[in-house]
């Protein structure tokens, strides 16, 4: 794959090595400041709400100031906000820095995902995004162990180490990525023809019915993923286990993702159509979440984590390629930014839904309900993704999408 892809992969592994602080934000609020579960959930929801304009800004800034500058700006902003959380002396200060973290958190994603989509052909996007997910997992194998150790000592150090890895990632990409080129009038890279590289006028992703379909499915998938991130440490505490052991479970998930990469190249699995592969991934997620509902020991949680992690590999390896395929030439930044808002919506909802279900219905009901949602998503994939990948028209006046 092109050098740009590998640089993003390496830098993301560096960044992921320290990306373990967010799951422990609610724990920090409760243990350091004596806040209740509901208050902790609301602060985390404030972070999530701020990620929505952050994702939109990431797509727009990539068009205005360049992709490399946007990536560096987002990573430095995350580092400063995390250092603020680590040094905060009051719950109000934590809440302010959590919102600032959210405003910086998603600036990175649209330009980095668009760089990958534009650097490789449509046939290689699944492999390229798979390499990016594997890099995140490699970094995650170390991050979970660091979290398990530092979490027992002082939760604030989780945010300090996370900030340092953000700065290291920013420096790596500032030096390694090619300089930003001139931008066309539509906010897309100029291809030298004076039209911004896009012959169809301004890029308006929200007018694409195919993107809306992917957005709805992606929001539900993101809600499931963030339930795992935010509720797992709390669930361990509710069941008499050490909340910091969630770091071990995140490490187990990362190891599973890395180990599953060769399986993705098996002929039968690679030949599966996108709807079938994504339906299988959601079904495996449901099985793993059902395991969480029944688990009472750390080995049981580990087994469930391995199953659901394979499901996440199947879904994440396909979904970004489908969305990038919907975008017109030069429009990948805006399309991926628009789709990524689904994670912002879920980041707002997940702290509230997870903590409320956990408090009012218990851990078993939380994970059982999330498993049912995954089964619904599995059944919906042929209806949502099938028309897009079969080349049916998905927006007025449009032909078959590139996917």
Secondary structure by P-SEA (a helix, b strand, c coil): ccaaaaaaaaaaaaaacccccccaaaaaaaaaccccaaaaaaaaaaaaaaaaaaaaaaaaaaaaccaaaaaaaaaaaaaaaaaaaaacccaaaaaaaaaaaaaacccccaaaaaaaaaaccccaaaaaaaaaaaaaaaaaaaaaaaaaaaaaccaaaaaaaaaaaaaaaaaaaaacccccccccccccccccccccccccccccccccaaaaaaaaaaaaaaaaaaaaaccaaaaaaaacccccaaaaaaaaaaaaaaaacccccccccccccaaaaaaaaaaaaaaaaaaaaacccaaaaaaaaaaaaaaaaaaaacaaaaaaaacccccaaaaaaaaaaaaaaaaacaaaaaaaaaacccaaaaaaaaaaaaaaaaaaccccccccccccccccccccccc
